[in-house]
Amino acid sequence: MIRVLIADDHQLVRKGLVTLLSKVEGIQVVGEASNGLRAVEMAASLLPDVVLLDMAMPGLNGLRAVELIRAKAPNTQIVVLSMYSDETLVRDALGKGARGYVLKHSSHTDLVHAIRAVSEGKTFLSREISPPPSQE
């Protein structure tokens, strides 16, 4: 069972994700956070397998939240959910420790693939996002 924490400042988005993911075999939503700081606190206490993290939240932005979650829950993988496909933002999120980046207009299937991929230590990017250049 993949344990997932959902962090988004929009209640409707959180509830929609909970509803969608509750129907997926092998995935269990273990918590919801409405801001970046709460996401960090909940990740540290719940130690989920995956955090779905909105990039733009009040109090603590997504990039800083990625850093803090990686520091406090190093075995937790992070999938950033965002409306923005800006290459710099994607690169920064991955550079700070996110394993996935999914655009909010992506399909439910893509989100499930992202959760499963990052839980296995793989990287997942929405199709519209170019992979970052390799760090060789």
Secondary structure as GFF3:
##gff-version 3
##sequence-region A 1 136
A	DSSP	beta_strand	2	7	.	.	.	ID=ss1
A	DSSP	alpha_helix	11	22	.	.	.	ID=ss2
A	DSSP	beta_strand	27	33	.	.	.	ID=ss3
A	DSSP	alpha_helix	36	46	.	.	.	ID=ss4
A	DSSP	beta_strand	50	54	.	.	.	ID=ss5
A	DSSP	alpha_helix	62	72	.	.	.	ID=ss6
A	DSSP	beta_strand	77	82	.	.	.	ID=ss7
A	DSSP	alpha_helix	87	95	.	.	.	ID=ss8
A	DSSP	beta_strand	100	103	.	.	.	ID=ss9
A	DSSP	alpha_helix	108	119	.	.	.	ID=ss10
A	DSSP	beta_strand	124	125	.	.	.	ID=ss11
###
